[in-house]
Amino acid sequence: MSVHLTINGIPKTVHGDLHENLQKVLKREGYRTVRSSDDGDGFAGSDTVLVDGTPAFASLMVLGQAAGREITTAESLMKGRRLSVIQQALVDSGVVQSGYNIPAAALVLEELFSRTQSPTREEAADALSGIFIRDAGYVQFFHAVELAAQRLKDPSYVTETAPEFRDDLRHVGKVREKVDARKLAAGMKAYVEDFVDPDACFMRMLRSPHAHAYIASIDVSQAEAMPGVLAVITHENCPDVYYGQAGQGFPEPSPYDRRMFNRKVRHAGDRVAAVVAETDEIALEALKKISVKYDVLKPVMTIEAAKAPDAPIIHNSVV
C-alpha cells in the first residue's frame, strides 16, 4: 500500500504494510539514524524521530500512523558537511562515546531549542529523558546544552571544556576531538548494521528469565524444523571457546568462564539460544518453539549478599 508523508521536509511516497513497524520502514528507506537498540521496547531512544514536531519512538509506531504527517530524523540536522551547532557542542563537550544514541539526543535537543533559546538544566533533563545513555553519563550533555545556547547567540563563543596537563605531551592530558566523533554525531555509516547486505539473514536471541540457573534441558527440534530457519545455536552446539566477559585488554585478570552460550545462566537476560533465519518474523516465531527447563538457583543481588558466608557461587562453572 502507498503511504504519503513528509520526511525531513521532502514529500515522500512509501510502499508497505500499514501495520509495518515505522522504525524498520525508515531504516529501509535509508534513514540510518533511526536505530533500534532495545528490540523495539521503547526505552533506549535511539529510534527517536519528530512526528509533527513532537518526539516519538519510531519503533512504537506503525507506518499507517505516519500517513500525512511530517517525520523529522537526525539526518535533517547536518547541512552539507557541517554539523549543526548542537551536534558540534555534543562533540566538543566530549559526550560522544559509542555514539549510537547521539543523533537522537541531538534531535531532541534541537526540538528543545526550537522552544527556548536558553534551556534550563531541568528542561534539558526533561528533553533527554527518553534517551538512555549508558556510556557517557549526562553531565556532559548539560554542558553541551549550555555551550550550544552560547554559540547560538555568539557563533565565535569559546570556552574551556576541560583542563589540560603536561606541556611535554601532545595528546595525553590534552583536549582533543574524538577521531570519529563527527561521523557518530551525524549518524553516518559507522556500525556493522550500516554495511549489511539487503539479503542478509536475521538472528534473534532467547534470553533467560532467571537471574541464576542451570539449563536442565533444551529442545530446539520444533524451531529447527520451521521453513526458513537456518540454524539454532545453544550451549550444546556452540564453539568450545572461552573468554572473559569483562572485555578489557590483555592480560585480562577476570576469569575466562564464558562461551558463546553456557549451560549456566548468570543474570536475567543471559543468552540461552539464538535462531538464525531468512526473515526477522520467522526468527521471532521460532523462538516461541524452543522449550527450556531450568534448575533455578539462588541469585546474588547485592554486594552484601555476595560477601555472606553462605552466598551461592556464581562463577563456579564454565559450561
Order of alpha helices (4+ residues) and beta strands (2+ residues): beta-beta-alpha-beta-beta-beta-alpha-alpha-alpha-alpha-alpha-beta-beta-alpha-beta-beta-beta-alpha-beta-alpha
